Amino acid sequence: MKLVISIVYYDSGLPTLRETLVSIVRSLDYAAGELQDLKAKVVVVDNGGILNRVKHLVSQVFENGVHEWMVLGTGGNIGYGAAHNLVILNEQSDYHLVINPDVEVLEDAFLKAIKYMHHNPNIGLLSPYSEDPEGYKQYLCKRYPAVLDLFLRGFAPRFVKRYFAERLQEYEMRYDLKGRTLSKEVMASGCFMFVRHNVLVNVKGFSPDFFVYFEDFDLSIRIGKRSTIAYVPDVRIVHGGGNASKKGIKHILMFAKSAFVFYHKHGWRWA
């Protein structure tokens, strides 16, 4: 049994990447203690133009371990999905994990994810329970977004969000996902996508239509047409990122461009 993990690094900070890698090694070691046939490979793709520094960091984290690792350089920022595809479409495995460089996985996360996928062969993609670094629950799974939902979450003042609170909670599937495992078609977050590799290859990985933003929703839709997406709260992570609207005008424009591509491809829904 083989698990390949791909991480795309751009500008989240090397100390944060180190924390992510350390948590990955810890969780792999824990899983390997019970799954004797588990083989793992971690591939970090440098999209930030600091290949030698990333290589040095990764080699330090893995130097005394048993898990295979590799660092790839893209020569520049080729986009989130395209960078992951360098790994997805060129590695052979049973399972593939797409994970952000600002995610900490709990020690038993990989063991529980692999066991769940093994016992549920109809599941193509697993999405975990997530908290932010302050311990607040994050809602990684979403319904198909209306334009109004995206505007409210990203730009509406707090008093307006309060008025639309029930709508936003529905969009975030807070009622459907509360305290139980739910297996159905959802929009899963790209910060942690635990995927059956043959399913991922059959949909040809991430779409080249997206540079950044919405590539995870697009992938979720395409995977959901072939298999089931599962929210599994026993698999737990801590995620530090998100919210393009707070990252400046450049990210807002990239978000808007990707949103247009997404709706043009999958269908507009205004409200």
N, C-alpha and C positions, 0 to 999 in steps of 0.2 A: 504494500500500500504506500502510495507516495502523495505527499502534499507539497505543492509549490506555492510560495508566497511572494507576491510582487508588491513593491513599495515604490512610488514615484516621489522623488524629492525635488522640491523647487526652492522655497524660501521659508520653510517653517522653523528653521533653526537647527543646527547640528546637535545641541544638547537635547532638544525635544526628540530628534531622530534617535539618539542614543537610548533614551528612555523607552521608546517604542521597541527598538531592537532587543533591549535587555528583557522586556516583558515577553517578547516573542520567543526568545531562547528559553526562558523559564517555563513557558507554557508548552513548548515542544518537548523539553526534558520531562515534564510531568506526564505528557501523553505517551512518550516513548517508554516510560516506566511500566505502562500497562499494555501498550500495543507494541509487542516485540518486533513486528514486521514493518513498523512505520519508518519511512525514509522521508526526509524533508530537505527542501532547498529554498533558500531565501535569496531573492534577487532584488537589489536596489537599483533603480534607474535614476541617474542624475540628470534632471532637467534644468539645473541651475548653473551649469558651467563651472562647477568646482569638483570635478571628478576625482582628483588626487586626494583632496580632503575627505571626501565621502568614502573613498577606498580605505584610507587610513583608519577612519572611525569604524567602519564595518569590520575590518580585519582585527581591530582591538577587541570588539565585542565577541567575535567568534573564534578567537585564537586558541582557546582551550576547549572548545566544544567539538561535538561530533557531527554537527549538521553542516551540510554543504551550503556555500554562499557564493554570490557573484555580484559584481557591480558593473553596470553598463553606463556608458556616456552617450548622450544624444547629440552633443555639440551645440546645444541650445535648447530652448523650450519648444518642443514639438507638440505639446498638448498632453493633457492628462490621459485620455483614452488611448491615444497613439503610443504613448510611452508604455502603458500597461500591455498593449498588444504585442510589443516586442517580446514580452515574456509569454503571454497567453498563447500566441500562435507558434512559438518555437520551443516550448517545453512539453514534455509528456508527463501526465500525472493522473491520479484518480480524482483528486480535489485541488481546486485552486482558490487561494484567498487573495482578494484585492483589498488592500488595507492602506489607510492614510499614514503619513509619518508623524501624526500627532495623536495616535491612538495607543492606549495601554490595554493589553488583553490580560484578563485575570488568569491565574495559574491553570485552572481547570478548563479554560475556554475551548482549547483545541480538542481535548479529549471528548468533551460533551458534544462539540460540533460534529466530529467524526462519527461518534456513536449514533447521533440522531440521524445523520445522513445514511449511515449503514442500515439502520432499522426502518428507514422511510425512503425506499428507492424512487418513489414518485416525486420527491422533492428535488428541484433543480438548484434552488438558491436559498440560503439561510441568512436571515438578518437577526442580529443580537439585541439584547437589552443594553441600553447605554445610559451613562450618567456623564455630566460635565465634571470638571475637576473640583467643583464645589459640592458635588454630591446631588445635584438636581437632575431628575430624570429627563432624558432627551427622547423625543419621539422620532425615530429614524424612518419608520414606515409611514407612507402617505397614500391618500387616495389620488386619483388622477386630478391634477390641479386646474382649477379655473383661474383665469387671469386675475380676477378679484382676490382670490386667496393669496396669490403671490404678492399682489400690491399691499394687501393688509398686513401680511407677515413682515414684509421688508420695509415698508415706508409709512404706514399709518401711525398717527400719534397713539399714545397708550389709551386715551379715553375712547378713541374710535375702535381700537382692538377689543376693549371691554364690551362695547356694544355688539360686536360680532364674535364674542367669545365662543358661543356654542357652535357657530359655523367653523371657526378655526380648530376647535377641538375635534369636530367631525373630520376635517381635512387631515388632521394628525392621527386619526383613528384611535383616539384616546379611549373611547368606550369599547371598541372592538378588541383592542389589544390588552385591556386591563387585566393583569394578573394571570393570563393563561396563554397557552400556545395556540396560535391561529395559523392555519394553513390555507391561504387563498392568494389570489393575485393582488399584489400591492406594488407601490413604487418604493423600492428599497434604496437606502442611502449607500453611496459609493465609498463611504469611509470604512466599511467592513462588509464585504460580500463574499460569503463562503459558498463556492459554486462547484457543482459537479463538472469536471473538466470537459467531458464529452458534450455536455449541454452548451458550455461556453464556446467550444470550438464550432459546434453546429450553427451557432448564430454569428460566428466569425468575430467574436469579441466585441469590443466597443466600436461604435460607428465612427467613421472618419468625418461625419457631418458635424461633429461637436469638438471644439478645441478645449473648452472647459465649461462646466455647468450643464446640467440636464443629460449628460451622457449616461448617468446612472439610471435615471428614469426611463430613458430610451432603451437601455439594456434590460431593465426590468420588464418592460412591455414585451420585448422580443423573447425573453426567457419564459415569461408567463404564458405565451402562446404554445409552448412546447412542454412545459412542466409546471409544477406548483411552487410558489414562493412561500416560505415559512418564516414566521416570527417566532423565535425560540428564546424566551427570557432566561432560561437556565444558562445560556451562553452570554457572558457579560463582558462589557468593555467600558473604558473611560475615554471620552472623546473631547478634545480641546478646541476643535475648529468650528467653522460654519459662518453663516450670515454675510453674504456678499455685500449687502447694503451698507455695512459698517467698514468696508475696506476701501472706500474711495470711489471716485467717478469712473476710473478705468474698469474696476470690477463690476460696477453697475452696468456699464455699457456692454461688457462681455456677457453678463447675465442676460441682459435684454436681447442681445443678438442670438444667444443660444435658445432663449425662450421662443423667439420667433421661428427658429428652425424646428424646434420641437413641435410647436402647434401646427406649423405648415405640414409636418410629416405625419403627425398622429391625430390631428383634428383640433379645431379651436373650441374652447369652452370659456365663455366670458364670465358667467356668474353661476 
